[in-house]
Amino acid sequence: MTITMNLGIILLSSIIIYFAGKKFANTSSRIGDYFKLPRDVKGATFDAISSSLPELLVVLYSVVFFQQFEVGIGTIAGSALFNLLIIPGICVFVAPVPFKVSKKVISRDALFYMIAVFTLIVLLVYYQVWGLGIALLLLGIYFFYLKDIISNARAYKKELEQKTIQKIKLSKELSIFFLSMFAIGIVTFFLTNSAINLSAALGIPSIIIAFTIIATATSVPDMIISVVNAKKGDIDSATSNVFGSNIFDILIGIGLPLLIYVIYKGPVLIEFINLEIIFGLLASVILILYFFADDRTLCKKQGATLIFLYFVFIIYIVSLAI
């Protein structure tokens, strides 16, 4: 395929993911309310898992069909950076209330995200061959995170026993939910394939394309969900979706495709030389936690700083390929 055709497919895929992501945002919010999930739990699980489907599929496709595991890792890292810097930076401007998160979001979601990033750094630095043990380690950390979330959800539901929840037609919402997931799943394959072809045509390492173009396209559902919640004044859902999505991306988005590949084909050789990407990810989470340290509130000036730093880092990463 020509460069123009690959760019066209990438653009079209991004547009489809955008509209499917909007469906995700609305239906996942209504389903979460139907099951009486607390805001932080809904953001960290239901919203995060559903909106992270594109990243999960990119890793799966890159490993199984294209044998380029670094593309998956680059997408995960790029999406995580986008989620952490761009999404809160935008949300703070659209929220009708001060962008203040609860202590629970910081102490639980941010803590587990730090654990996930540190785990990924250790694995990339010290292990070149990833097998069953690493896959189970990543999945195990995530399920430990889920265990903590489930306990919070149970306590919250007891408080809601006397409250009425807006009725919805669950079958209709679930149909929209799964149709959106299916559409994103199909489109993501073409997005991954075209991005890899584009990197070859331009002579740019595929991980750079993954970190920038693929990561941005697959992060659209996350952004939409968080922005919708922020506009409602639901700051905990908007923020916990960011951390929850990143946790899911790193632990499940890498762990599950790795497990499937190892079972069928054996261990994977990881040749990941761009560690600046992962250390940049660690620096970004330290920065945002520093901003939230002041009464757990993010101001508009800090939001603008996050957006600016994202583009600075993207320019730096792209310059490595020139």
C-alpha positions as CSV (number, residue, x, y, z in Angstrom):
1,M,0.0,0.0,0.0
2,T,1.1,3.6,-0.6
3,I,1.8,6.0,2.2
4,T,-1.4,8.0,1.3
5,M,-3.6,4.9,1.5
6,N,-2.2,3.9,4.8
7,L,-2.7,7.3,6.2
8,G,-6.3,7.3,4.9
9,I,-7.0,4.0,6.6
10,I,-5.5,5.3,9.9
11,L,-7.6,8.4,9.7
12,L,-10.8,6.5,8.8
13,S,-10.1,4.0,11.6
14,S,-9.6,6.9,14.1
15,I,-13.0,8.5,13.1
16,I,-14.8,5.2,13.5
17,I,-13.2,4.6,16.9
18,Y,-14.3,8.1,17.9
19,F,-17.9,7.6,17.1
20,A,-17.9,4.1,18.6
21,G,-16.2,5.6,21.6
22,K,-19.1,8.0,22.1
23,K,-21.5,5.1,22.2
24,F,-19.3,3.5,24.7
25,A,-19.3,6.6,26.9
26,N,-23.0,6.9,27.1
27,T,-24.0,3.2,27.4
28,S,-21.2,2.3,29.9
29,S,-22.3,5.1,32.1
30,R,-25.9,4.0,32.1
31,I,-25.0,0.4,32.7
32,G,-22.7,1.3,35.6
33,D,-25.6,3.3,37.2
34,Y,-28.0,0.4,36.6
35,F,-25.7,-1.9,38.7
36,K,-25.3,0.8,41.3
37,L,-21.6,1.0,41.0
38,P,-19.8,3.8,42.9
39,R,-18.3,6.5,40.7
40,D,-14.7,5.6,41.4
41,V,-15.4,1.9,40.9
42,K,-17.3,2.4,37.7
43,G,-14.5,4.6,36.3
44,A,-11.7,2.2,37.3
45,T,-13.4,-1.0,36.0
46,F,-16.4,-0.7,33.7
47,D,-15.3,2.5,31.9
48,A,-11.6,1.6,31.9
49,I,-12.0,-2.0,30.7
50,S,-14.5,-1.1,27.9
51,S,-12.5,1.9,26.7
52,S,-9.2,-0.1,26.8
53,L,-10.4,-2.6,24.2
54,P,-8.5,-1.0,21.3
55,E,-5.2,-1.1,23.2
56,L,-5.8,-4.7,24.1
57,L,-6.6,-5.7,20.6
58,V,-3.6,-3.8,19.2
59,V,-1.3,-5.9,21.4
60,L,-3.1,-9.1,20.5
61,Y,-2.9,-8.3,16.8
62,S,0.7,-7.2,16.9
63,V,1.8,-10.4,18.7
64,V,-0.4,-13.0,16.9
65,F,-0.6,-11.6,13.4
66,F,2.4,-9.4,12.9
67,Q,5.0,-10.8,15.4
68,Q,5.9,-7.3,16.6
69,F,5.4,-7.3,20.3
70,E,7.1,-4.0,20.6
71,V,4.3,-2.4,18.7
72,G,1.9,-3.5,21.4
73,I,4.1,-2.2,24.2
74,G,4.6,1.1,22.4
75,T,0.9,1.5,22.0
76,I,0.3,0.7,25.6
77,A,2.9,3.2,26.8
78,G,1.7,6.0,24.3
79,S,-1.9,5.5,25.3
80,A,-1.0,5.6,29.0
81,L,0.9,8.9,28.5
82,F,-2.0,10.3,26.6
83,N,-4.5,9.3,29.2
84,L,-2.3,10.7,32.0
85,L,-1.4,14.0,30.6
86,I,-4.0,15.0,27.9
87,I,-7.2,13.7,29.5
88,P,-6.9,15.3,32.9
89,G,-5.6,18.4,31.1
90,I,-8.8,18.6,29.0
91,C,-11.2,17.5,31.8
92,V,-10.1,20.3,34.1
93,F,-11.3,22.9,31.6
94,V,-14.7,21.3,30.9
95,A,-15.6,20.4,34.5
96,P,-18.2,22.7,36.0
97,V,-16.8,22.1,39.5
98,P,-13.3,22.2,40.9
99,F,-11.3,19.2,39.7
100,K,-10.8,17.5,43.0
101,V,-10.5,13.8,43.4
102,S,-11.3,11.6,46.4
103,K,-8.6,10.2,48.6
104,K,-9.6,6.7,47.5
105,V,-8.7,7.4,43.9
106,I,-5.2,8.5,44.8
107,S,-4.6,5.8,47.5
108,R,-5.9,2.9,45.4
109,D,-5.9,3.6,41.7
110,A,-2.8,5.8,41.5
111,L,-0.9,3.4,43.8
112,F,-1.7,0.4,41.7
113,Y,-0.8,2.3,38.6
114,M,2.7,3.1,40.1
115,I,3.1,-0.7,40.8
116,A,2.1,-1.5,37.2
117,V,4.6,1.0,35.7
118,F,7.4,-0.2,38.0
119,T,6.7,-3.8,37.1
120,L,6.8,-3.0,33.4
121,I,10.1,-1.1,33.8
122,V,11.7,-4.0,35.7
123,L,10.5,-6.6,33.1
124,L,11.8,-4.5,30.2
125,V,15.2,-3.8,31.8
126,Y,16.0,-7.2,33.2
127,Y,14.1,-9.7,31.0
128,Q,14.5,-10.2,27.2
129,V,12.5,-13.4,27.0
130,W,8.9,-13.2,28.4
131,G,7.2,-16.5,29.2
132,L,4.3,-17.9,31.2
133,G,5.6,-16.6,34.5
134,I,5.6,-13.0,33.4
135,A,2.2,-13.3,31.9
136,L,0.8,-14.7,35.2
137,L,2.6,-12.0,37.2
138,L,0.9,-9.2,35.2
139,L,-2.5,-10.8,35.4
140,G,-2.1,-11.6,39.1
141,I,-1.4,-8.0,40.0
142,Y,-4.5,-6.9,38.1
143,F,-6.8,-9.4,39.8
144,F,-5.4,-8.3,43.2
145,Y,-6.4,-4.7,42.1
146,L,-9.9,-6.0,41.2
147,K,-10.2,-7.6,44.6
148,D,-9.7,-4.3,46.3
149,I,-12.3,-2.6,44.0
150,I,-14.9,-5.3,44.6
151,S,-14.8,-4.8,48.3
152,N,-15.4,-1.1,47.8
153,A,-18.3,-1.8,45.5
154,R,-20.0,-4.1,48.0
155,A,-19.8,-1.5,50.8
156,Y,-21.2,1.2,48.5
157,K,-24.2,-0.9,47.4
158,K,-25.3,-1.3,51.0
159,E,-25.5,2.5,51.2
160,L,-27.6,2.6,48.1
161,E,-30.3,0.1,49.1
162,Q,-32.8,2.9,49.7
163,K,-32.0,5.0,46.7
164,T,-33.8,4.8,43.4
165,I,-31.8,4.4,40.2
166,Q,-33.0,5.6,36.8
167,K,-34.5,2.6,34.9
168,I,-33.0,1.6,31.6
169,K,-33.6,-1.2,29.1
170,L,-30.6,-3.3,29.9
171,S,-30.8,-5.5,26.8
172,K,-30.8,-2.5,24.6
173,E,-27.8,-0.9,26.4
174,L,-25.9,-4.2,26.3
175,S,-26.6,-4.6,22.6
176,I,-25.1,-1.1,21.9
177,F,-22.2,-1.8,24.2
178,F,-21.2,-5.1,22.4
179,L,-21.9,-3.7,18.9
180,S,-19.6,-0.8,19.7
181,M,-16.9,-3.2,21.0
182,F,-17.2,-5.3,17.8
183,A,-16.9,-2.3,15.6
184,I,-13.8,-1.1,17.5
185,G,-12.3,-4.6,17.3
186,I,-12.6,-4.8,13.5
187,V,-11.3,-1.3,12.9
188,T,-8.4,-1.7,15.3
189,F,-7.0,-4.6,13.1
190,F,-6.8,-2.3,10.0
191,L,-5.4,0.5,12.2
192,T,-2.6,-1.7,13.4
193,N,-1.8,-3.2,10.0
194,S,-1.8,0.2,8.3
195,A,0.4,1.8,11.0
196,I,3.0,-1.0,10.7
197,N,2.9,-0.6,6.9
198,L,3.3,3.1,7.3
199,S,6.4,2.7,9.5
200,A,8.0,0.5,6.9
201,A,7.2,2.9,4.1
202,L,8.6,5.9,6.0
203,G,11.6,4.0,7.4
204,I,10.5,4.9,10.9
205,P,10.7,2.3,13.8
206,S,7.2,0.8,14.3
207,I,7.3,1.5,18.0
208,I,7.5,5.2,17.2
209,I,4.3,5.0,15.1
210,A,2.7,2.9,17.8
211,F,3.6,5.3,20.5
212,T,2.2,8.3,18.6
213,I,-0.4,7.5,16.0
214,I,-1.8,4.2,17.2
215,A,-1.8,5.3,20.9
216,T,-3.6,8.5,20.1
217,A,-6.3,6.7,18.0
218,T,-6.9,4.0,20.6
219,S,-7.1,6.5,23.4
220,V,-10.1,8.3,22.0
221,P,-12.7,6.1,23.9
222,D,-10.9,6.8,27.2
223,M,-10.9,10.6,26.5
224,I,-14.6,10.6,25.6
225,I,-15.6,8.7,28.7
226,S,-13.6,10.9,31.0
227,V,-14.7,14.2,29.3
228,V,-18.4,13.1,29.5
229,N,-18.0,12.4,33.2
230,A,-16.1,15.6,33.9
231,K,-18.8,17.6,32.2
232,K,-21.3,16.0,34.6
233,G,-19.1,17.1,37.5
234,D,-18.2,13.4,38.2
235,I,-14.5,14.0,38.8
236,D,-13.9,10.6,40.5
237,S,-15.1,8.7,37.5
238,A,-13.2,10.9,35.1
239,T,-9.9,10.4,37.0
240,S,-10.3,6.8,38.1
241,N,-11.0,5.9,34.4
242,V,-7.6,7.4,33.5
243,F,-5.7,5.3,36.2
244,G,-7.9,2.3,35.8
245,S,-7.5,2.3,32.0
246,N,-3.7,2.5,32.3
247,I,-3.6,-0.3,34.8
248,F,-5.7,-2.5,32.6
249,D,-3.6,-1.6,29.5
250,I,-0.3,-2.6,31.2
251,L,-1.4,-5.6,33.2
252,I,-4.2,-7.1,31.1
253,G,-3.4,-5.5,27.7
254,I,0.1,-7.0,27.8
255,G,-0.5,-10.0,30.1
256,L,-3.4,-11.6,28.3
257,P,-2.0,-11.5,24.7
258,L,1.3,-12.7,26.2
259,L,-0.4,-15.6,27.9
260,I,-2.3,-16.6,24.7
261,Y,0.9,-16.4,22.6
262,V,3.0,-18.4,25.1
263,I,0.4,-21.2,25.4
264,Y,0.3,-21.6,21.6
265,K,3.8,-20.6,20.4
266,G,6.1,-20.4,23.4
267,P,8.1,-17.5,25.0
268,V,8.5,-14.1,23.3
269,L,11.8,-12.4,22.6
270,I,11.4,-8.7,23.6
271,E,13.7,-6.2,21.8
272,F,12.6,-3.0,23.4
273,I,15.4,-0.4,23.1
274,N,13.4,2.8,23.6
275,L,13.3,2.8,27.4
276,E,13.0,6.6,27.4
277,I,9.3,5.9,26.6
278,I,8.7,3.9,29.8
279,F,10.8,6.3,32.0
280,G,8.8,9.2,30.6
281,L,5.7,7.3,31.6
282,L,7.0,7.0,35.2
283,A,7.9,10.7,35.3
284,S,4.4,11.7,34.1
285,V,2.7,9.8,36.9
286,I,5.0,11.4,39.5
287,L,4.2,14.8,38.0
288,I,0.5,14.4,38.1
289,L,0.6,13.0,41.7
290,Y,2.6,16.1,42.6
291,F,-0.1,18.3,41.2
292,F,-2.8,16.4,43.1
293,A,-0.8,16.6,46.3
294,D,-2.2,20.1,46.9
295,D,-5.6,19.2,48.4
296,R,-6.1,16.5,45.6
297,T,-7.1,19.3,43.3
298,L,-5.9,20.0,39.7
299,C,-6.1,23.6,38.6
300,K,-6.4,24.9,35.0
301,K,-2.8,26.1,34.9
302,Q,-1.6,22.7,35.9
303,G,-3.9,21.1,33.3
304,A,-2.4,23.3,30.6
305,T,1.1,22.3,31.8
306,L,0.2,18.6,31.4
307,I,-1.0,19.1,27.8
308,F,2.1,21.1,27.0
309,L,4.5,18.5,28.4
310,Y,2.7,15.8,26.4
311,F,3.5,17.4,23.1
312,V,7.1,18.2,24.2
313,F,7.6,14.5,25.0
314,I,6.0,13.4,21.7
315,I,8.3,15.8,19.8
316,Y,11.3,14.3,21.7
317,I,10.3,10.7,20.9
318,V,9.7,11.5,17.2
319,S,13.1,13.2,17.1
320,L,14.7,9.9,18.1
321,A,13.6,8.4,14.8
322,I,14.9,11.2,12.6
